[in-house]
Amino acid sequence: MLVLPHPTLATRSISSSSPYNYRGHIVDHERNIELTFESGLERNALWLWLASTAIVMIQEQPAAVEYFDDDGVLHHHTFDFLAVTHAGRRALVDVKPAALVERSNIVFVQQLIREQYGTSLADRYLIRTEQHMHPDDVADAKAVLRACWVPDPDADAKVSKLVQQTSGWLLIDDLVNASGLKAAGYNAVLRLIRARHLKTSANKPISYDAHVRRVPASH
């Protein structure tokens, strides 16, 4: 049965007539809710956060925050995202091109909000730019999430059993060939990477030519 995702909870509306409007949606399949982005950077940030098992909730454009400037004038600021970790730590995040950070005065705005609210709103106040989003990491996140959108417990079990019989680094292509599952085997590898049962080699994007190794079970 088809279950449509819940609509976005974003609070900020964007004029569709604006020449700078770049709005789209990504579905958080685990929570079955649409998440809105307003730029390519925001889209990439969402890919990365959704692929991370450390993040359990993302709210785009949470309710605006009131704050006072040094002259006592009241202002409002809407953060781009609120992210919550498994440990319950909350981060309010602004996403901007690095070239616009200084001009936007966002560092000062966040400082004022932090001083006036402390940890009552969030445990951390962050600014994220393209410097925090390597294209390879974004591509990996998209690939992993797409694999998670087509769950296949049987394929996961078969590839996981193969992995348990190995030691050292393995070429993903060899692991997929050993499974005999072709694309389903590759998707299973991606899901095992996200579940942290497999570790990828550093500084190389995930592909059939990349290497992985088994992560020992923690005791």
Buried (B, 14 or more C-beta within 10 A) or exposed (E): EEEEBEEBBBEBEBEEEEEEEBBBBBBBEEBEBBBBBBBBBBBBBBBBBBBBEEBBBBBBBBEEBEBEEEEEEEEEBBBBBBBBBEEEEBBBBBBBBEEEBEEBEBEEBBEBBBEEBEEEBBBEBBBBBBEBBBEEBBBBBBBBBEBBEEEBEEBBEBBBEBBEEBEEEBEBBEBBEBBEBEEBBBBBBBBBBBBEBBBBEEEEBBEEEBBBBBBEEEE
